[in-house]
């Protein structure tokens, strides 16, 4: 039988249809048509930024759905790592903790290799969840703040992908999720370099999706709206010191945008579990049918119009070019 990397989109869809005919219950779960959670048994999943937020909720959820989960975080040992190990023991979950600081080449390589060694060289899913936010006007963003946010939100995802992809390609397929934001498509003044990093992540992810199409590796960009996670507290932890080291005259030049630096709140009463649930449903979908982008929020998804126009424009520009098969294969799902 052909490997996933050698199958074209038509063949993959035919296989999907056959699978649906054989196991309609599984197909319904994968497409989100029922309320039942998907079965992730047999999947190996590595998640960055697992100490809190979407990452912490996700590693628990995927493990409870049967996956073998590698929860990664920086600065181990720490209480969050101990909590996850205790949870794995008490619930008999296949969940382990690996130290990875996504800004460290050495830790990324060592951490991914540790996960691969623990699973016979197989890694099915990489979820690039680790990210930070720094508030304030662009002029206020000094180079230490700018270097840190790009190193984490963009280069960190690049490091992890480069470390994981050789094994995925060798094994004939895989899935990479990059956690972007509504602000990866839209801009709100005063959010500093956050949108700049997420716009960059969106572009990098889409390019990877095209380039990896023939290798059977799917790439999905998750675009959450506002959720009450620790990103707000972490924003304050980064923005407060930035404000303190910024000249008062520069702060006063942007009074409406600097007054709240270090004191942001947000997210409302939305349920952060929306994101892990959406990711799990996409993991369970047949390879070659997973979407490039998924906007996640119960009400506010203004980026969806931009996503649609962007896809139409890409196909119009490249659909009949030599890149057409990969572009259409990714976008026309």
Protein Blocks (a to p, Z undefined) as FASTA:
>chain_A
ZZfklpcfklmmmmmmmmmmmmmmlmmmmnopambdcdfehiacddehilgcjllmmmmm
mmmnopacddddehiacfklmmmmmmmmmnopacddddddfkbmklmmmmmmmmmmmngo
pafbdcdfbccddeddfklmcfklmmmmmmmmmmmmmmmmmmmmmmmmmnopacdddddd
fklmbccehiljmlmmmmmmmmmmmmmmmmmmmnopacddddddddddfklmmmmmmmmm
mmmmpcfklmmmmmmlmmmgoiacehijadfklmmmmmmmmmmpcehiacfbdcddfklc
cklmmmmmmmmmmmmmmmmmmklmmmmmmmmZZ
